[in-house]
């Protein structure tokens, strides 16, 4: 696969950034102690507002789902920017 010089200028930094962000996400997930998550988190956080409850649930019990959705949204934004740029 032979890439022009201008393509390499964009591919190499993007690849490095993806590897760094993937490593960071992996280290965050590995640092979570899943054994301390209770089976019913609503009992732990019943005195908080609904926005606080949602934030705590997203970053504890539903972290993998939350990160997966954010990854797909990022891909959609990059795709939309690529499509918009190619039409010009």
Secondary structure in CASP SS format (residue, H / E / C, confidence):
PFRMAT SS
TARGET T0000
AUTHOR 0000-0000-0000
METHOD secondary structure of the structure
MODEL  1
X C 1.00
X C 1.00
X C 1.00
X C 1.00
X H 1.00
X H 1.00
X H 1.00
X H 1.00
X H 1.00
X H 1.00
X H 1.00
X H 1.00
X H 1.00
X H 1.00
X H 1.00
X H 1.00
X H 1.00
X H 1.00
X H 1.00
X H 1.00
X H 1.00
X H 1.00
X H 1.00
X H 1.00
X H 1.00
X H 1.00
X H 1.00
X H 1.00
X H 1.00
X H 1.00
X C 1.00
X C 1.00
X C 1.00
X H 1.00
X H 1.00
X H 1.00
X C 1.00
X C 1.00
X C 1.00
X C 1.00
X H 1.00
X H 1.00
X H 1.00
X H 1.00
X C 1.00
X C 1.00
X C 1.00
X C 1.00
X C 1.00
X H 1.00
X H 1.00
X H 1.00
X H 1.00
X H 1.00
X H 1.00
X H 1.00
X H 1.00
X H 1.00
X H 1.00
X C 1.00
X C 1.00
X C 1.00
X H 1.00
X H 1.00
X H 1.00
X H 1.00
X H 1.00
X H 1.00
X H 1.00
X H 1.00
X H 1.00
X H 1.00
X H 1.00
X H 1.00
X H 1.00
X H 1.00
X H 1.00
X H 1.00
X H 1.00
X H 1.00
X H 1.00
X H 1.00
X H 1.00
X H 1.00
X H 1.00
X H 1.00
X C 1.00
X C 1.00
END
